[in-house]
Amino acid sequence: MALNLWNPATGLSIPAILVTAFLLGMVHGVTPDEHTWPITFSYAIGAYSTRGGLLAGLTFSAAFTVQRAIASELAFLALARWMQNPRIDAVVYVIVGLTMFLAGQYILKTGKVFHIHGVKTHQHGFEETRDIPPKLALVHGFIAGWGFGAFAIILYTVLAPGMHSAYWGWAPGALFGLGTMVIQATAGALFGHWMRRAKIPEHLARSVAQTTASSTLRYGGLAFMIAGSASLMFPRLSDWAIVTPIHVHNLHTLGIGFVLVAFTVLVVGIGSLVHAMRKARRLARS
C-alpha cells in the first residue's frame, strides 16, 4: 500500500506506521515550521562552522526527538485530546519565546542574563559575545516539541494509537523526531559552513555570527511571546490562516506559525546577518 503523507489512514501495519512517521519528520524538517527553523538557524549561525552548525542541529533535534517520543507514548495512552487544546500551543509560544529571548541575551557579554543595558563595545565595533552552550539547544528542543500542529495531529491521533502495545507507543514519535533530525542537522551544518566561508576576516566572523544569533533569538523571542499572549487573549487568532493549493502540511495553511518563521528567520535573522556582515567588511577595509 502506498504511503499517504497528507492524510495517513488508520489501520496501517507497524512498519508502515514507522516509515510514515520518519518521512513525515523529514517533511516537517524541510517545511517552514516555527518550532524548528528559527532555533536551528540561530544556533547554527552562532556556531560559525560546519561542525558547530551540525552539532547545533543534532543537539536541538535530539531533545525534540525525546519530547516527541514521550508525547507519542502519552497519545497511545489516550491523552492526545488533552494535548490538542489550542491554548497549549499558545503557552508553548510564550515559553519558547521567553527561552529564546534569555538565550539571546545570554550570548551578549552583559554580565548577567537579565541585564539589558550598559553593554560594552568591543574594539572592532561589535558587542562582546560569548559562545552558545549546547545545553541551550537541548532546552529549546524539548520545550518547542510540545507545540501542536498538523504533523502532531497525525502523529498523536493516527500513528501512535496504531501501535499494538504501550511498550512501543513511543516509537512513531521517535521516528518522527529522527526524520526531523536528518533535515535540521543537515541545515545546521550548511548554515555553519556558509558562515565559515563568508568573505570576511576570521577575527570578525565570530562576532558577526554571534551578534546575528543574539538578535535573532532576542527579537524572535519577543515575537513568539507576543503571538502566544495574543492567542491566549484572543483564541480566534490561532485559527487564522491563508489556505494555499499546496497539499503539504505547513504549506497548505499559512497561519501565525508561518508569520513567526518569516519574521524571525527572514526579517530578523537574515536582516541582522546582512547588517553585521556589511559592518565587518567596512571594518576590514579600514
C-alpha positions as CSV (number, residue, x, y, z in Angstrom):
1,M,0.0,0.0,0.0
2,A,1.3,3.4,-1.0
3,L,2.2,5.7,1.9
4,N,0.0,8.8,2.3
5,L,1.8,11.6,4.0
6,W,-1.1,14.1,3.6
7,N,-3.8,12.1,5.3
8,P,-2.5,8.7,6.6
9,A,-5.2,6.1,7.2
10,T,-5.8,4.2,10.4
11,G,-5.1,0.5,10.5
12,L,-1.6,0.7,8.9
13,S,0.9,-2.1,9.6
14,I,3.6,-1.4,12.2
15,P,6.4,-1.0,9.5
16,A,4.2,1.4,7.5
17,I,3.5,3.5,10.6
18,L,7.2,3.8,11.4
19,V,8.2,4.6,7.8
20,T,5.3,7.2,7.6
21,A,6.4,8.8,10.9
22,F,10.0,9.1,9.7
23,L,9.1,10.6,6.3
24,L,6.7,13.0,8.0
25,G,9.5,14.0,10.2
26,M,11.7,14.8,7.2
27,V,8.9,16.9,5.6
28,H,8.4,18.6,9.0
29,G,12.1,19.5,9.0
30,V,12.0,20.9,5.5
31,T,8.9,23.0,5.7
32,P,8.7,26.4,7.4
33,D,7.9,25.3,11.0
34,E,8.1,27.8,13.8
35,H,9.2,25.2,16.3
36,T,12.4,24.3,14.4
37,W,13.8,26.7,11.8
38,P,14.1,29.9,14.0
39,I,16.1,28.0,16.6
40,T,18.2,25.9,14.3
41,F,19.1,29.0,12.2
42,S,20.1,31.0,15.3
43,Y,22.3,28.3,16.9
44,A,23.8,27.1,13.6
45,I,24.8,30.7,12.5
46,G,26.1,31.4,16.0
47,A,28.3,28.3,15.8
48,Y,30.0,29.8,12.6
49,S,31.4,26.4,11.4
50,T,30.2,23.3,9.7
51,R,30.9,21.1,12.7
52,G,29.3,23.6,15.1
53,G,26.2,24.0,12.9
54,L,25.8,20.3,12.6
55,L,26.2,19.9,16.4
56,A,23.6,22.6,17.0
57,G,21.1,20.9,14.7
58,L,21.8,17.5,16.2
59,T,21.5,18.8,19.8
60,F,18.3,20.6,19.2
61,S,16.8,17.7,17.3
62,A,17.8,15.1,19.8
63,A,15.9,16.9,22.6
64,F,13.0,17.4,20.2
65,T,13.1,13.6,19.4
66,V,12.9,12.7,23.1
67,Q,9.9,15.0,23.6
68,R,8.1,13.6,20.6
69,A,8.7,10.0,21.8
70,I,7.2,11.0,25.2
71,A,4.2,12.7,23.7
72,S,3.7,9.8,21.3
73,E,3.5,7.4,24.3
74,L,1.1,9.7,26.0
75,A,-1.0,9.8,22.9
76,F,-1.1,6.0,22.9
77,L,-2.4,6.1,26.4
78,A,-5.3,8.2,25.2
79,L,-4.1,11.6,26.2
80,A,-4.0,13.0,22.7
81,R,-7.2,15.0,23.2
82,W,-5.6,16.9,26.1
83,M,-2.6,17.8,24.0
84,Q,-4.8,19.1,21.2
85,N,-6.0,22.0,23.3
86,P,-5.1,25.1,21.3
87,R,-4.2,27.0,24.4
88,I,-1.3,24.7,24.9
89,D,0.3,25.8,21.7
90,A,-0.1,29.5,22.8
91,V,1.5,28.7,26.1
92,V,4.4,26.9,24.3
93,Y,4.9,30.0,22.2
94,V,5.2,32.1,25.3
95,I,7.7,29.7,27.0
96,V,9.7,29.2,23.8
97,G,9.8,32.9,23.2
98,L,11.0,33.6,26.7
99,T,13.7,31.0,26.4
100,M,14.8,32.4,23.1
101,F,15.0,35.9,24.5
102,L,17.0,34.8,27.5
103,A,19.4,32.8,25.3
104,G,19.9,35.7,23.0
105,Q,20.6,38.0,26.0
106,Y,23.0,35.4,27.4
107,I,25.1,35.5,24.3
108,L,25.8,39.1,24.9
109,K,28.5,39.6,27.5
110,T,26.4,41.8,29.7
111,G,27.5,40.2,33.0
112,K,24.0,38.8,33.8
113,V,21.3,37.4,31.7
114,F,18.7,39.9,32.9
115,H,21.0,42.9,32.5
116,I,19.9,44.7,29.3
117,H,21.7,48.0,29.4
118,G,25.2,49.3,29.6
119,V,26.6,46.8,27.0
120,K,30.3,47.2,26.4
121,T,31.6,47.7,22.9
122,H,34.4,45.5,21.6
123,Q,37.4,47.1,20.0
124,H,36.3,46.1,16.5
125,G,32.8,47.7,16.8
126,F,30.7,44.7,17.8
127,E,29.1,44.0,21.2
128,E,31.0,41.5,23.2
129,T,29.6,38.0,22.9
130,R,30.0,34.6,24.5
131,D,29.8,31.1,22.9
132,I,26.4,29.4,22.9
133,P,26.3,26.4,25.3
134,P,24.8,23.2,23.7
135,K,22.5,22.8,26.7
136,L,20.5,25.8,25.5
137,A,19.7,24.0,22.3
138,L,18.7,21.0,24.3
139,V,16.3,23.0,26.4
140,H,14.8,24.7,23.3
141,G,14.3,21.4,21.5
142,F,12.4,19.8,24.4
143,I,10.2,22.8,25.0
144,A,9.5,23.5,21.3
145,G,8.4,19.9,20.7
146,W,5.2,20.4,22.7
147,G,3.9,22.7,20.0
148,F,0.9,21.3,18.3
149,G,0.3,21.5,14.6
150,A,-0.8,19.4,11.6
151,F,2.1,16.9,11.9
152,A,1.4,16.4,15.6
153,I,-2.2,15.7,15.0
154,I,-1.3,12.9,12.6
155,L,1.3,11.6,14.9
156,Y,-0.8,11.6,18.0
157,T,-4.2,10.6,16.6
158,V,-3.3,8.2,13.8
159,L,0.2,6.8,14.1
160,A,0.8,6.4,17.8
161,P,-2.6,4.9,18.6
162,G,-1.9,2.4,15.8
163,M,0.9,0.7,17.7
164,H,-0.2,-2.6,19.2
165,S,1.4,-2.2,22.6
166,A,2.1,0.5,25.1
167,Y,5.7,-0.7,25.1
168,W,6.0,0.7,21.6
169,G,3.7,3.7,21.8
170,W,6.8,6.0,21.8
171,A,8.3,4.6,18.5
172,P,6.3,6.8,16.0
173,G,7.3,9.9,17.9
174,A,10.9,8.8,18.0
175,L,11.0,8.1,14.2
176,F,9.3,11.4,13.5
177,G,12.0,13.2,15.6
178,L,14.8,11.3,13.8
179,G,13.3,12.3,10.4
180,T,13.3,15.9,11.6
181,M,16.9,15.5,12.9
182,V,18.2,14.4,9.5
183,I,17.0,17.6,7.9
184,Q,17.7,20.0,10.8
185,A,21.3,18.7,11.3
186,T,22.0,19.0,7.6
187,A,20.6,22.5,7.6
188,G,22.6,23.4,10.6
189,A,25.8,22.2,9.0
190,L,25.0,24.1,5.8
191,F,24.3,27.3,7.8
192,G,27.5,27.0,9.7
193,H,29.5,26.1,6.6
194,W,28.1,29.1,4.8
195,M,29.0,31.4,7.7
196,R,32.5,29.9,7.8
197,R,33.1,30.6,4.1
198,A,31.8,34.2,4.2
199,K,34.3,36.6,2.8
200,I,35.1,38.4,6.0
201,P,38.3,38.2,8.1
202,E,38.4,35.3,10.6
203,H,38.7,37.6,13.6
204,L,35.4,39.3,12.7
205,A,33.5,36.1,11.7
206,R,32.8,35.1,15.3
207,S,31.3,38.4,16.1
208,V,29.1,38.5,13.0
209,A,27.8,35.0,13.7
210,Q,27.1,35.5,17.4
211,T,25.6,39.0,17.2
212,T,23.3,37.7,14.4
213,A,22.3,34.7,16.6
214,S,21.7,37.0,19.6
215,S,19.5,39.4,17.6
216,T,17.5,36.6,16.1
217,L,16.9,34.9,19.4
218,R,16.0,38.2,21.2
219,Y,13.7,39.7,18.7
220,G,12.3,36.4,17.5
221,G,11.7,35.5,21.2
222,L,9.7,38.7,21.7
223,A,7.6,37.9,18.6
224,F,6.9,34.5,20.0
225,M,5.8,35.9,23.4
226,I,3.6,38.5,21.8
227,A,2.0,35.9,19.5
228,G,1.4,33.5,22.3
229,S,0.0,36.1,24.6
230,A,-2.3,37.5,21.9
231,S,-3.5,33.9,21.2
232,L,-4.4,33.4,24.8
233,M,-6.3,36.7,25.0
234,F,-7.9,36.2,21.6
235,P,-8.3,32.5,20.9
236,R,-9.6,33.0,17.4
237,L,-6.2,34.3,16.4
238,S,-4.9,30.7,16.5
239,D,-7.4,29.7,13.8
240,W,-6.4,32.5,11.4
241,A,-4.8,31.1,8.2
242,I,-4.4,31.6,4.5
243,V,-5.2,28.4,2.6
244,T,-3.0,27.5,-0.4
245,P,-3.4,24.8,-3.0
246,I,-0.2,23.0,-1.9
247,H,-1.1,19.8,-0.2
248,V,1.9,19.7,2.1
249,H,1.5,20.3,5.8
250,N,2.9,23.7,6.9
251,L,2.5,24.9,3.4
252,H,-1.2,24.3,2.9
253,T,-2.4,26.7,5.6
254,L,-0.1,29.6,6.4
255,G,-1.1,30.9,9.8
256,I,0.5,32.5,12.8
257,G,3.3,29.9,12.8
258,F,4.4,30.8,9.3
259,V,4.4,34.5,10.2
260,L,6.7,33.8,13.1
261,V,9.1,31.8,10.9
262,A,9.1,34.5,8.2
263,F,9.7,37.3,10.8
264,T,12.3,35.5,12.9
265,V,14.4,33.9,10.1
266,L,13.9,36.2,7.1
267,V,13.3,39.6,8.6
268,V,15.3,39.5,11.8
269,G,17.8,36.7,11.1
270,I,18.8,37.5,7.5
271,G,18.4,41.2,8.1
272,S,20.8,41.1,11.1
273,L,23.3,38.9,9.3
274,V,23.4,41.3,6.3
275,H,23.8,44.3,8.5
276,A,26.6,42.6,10.6
277,M,28.5,41.4,7.5
278,R,28.4,44.9,6.0
279,K,29.8,46.3,9.2
280,A,32.5,43.7,9.3
281,R,33.6,44.4,5.7
282,R,33.7,48.1,6.4
283,L,35.9,47.5,9.5
284,A,38.1,45.1,7.5
285,R,38.7,47.8,4.8
286,S,39.5,50.4,7.4
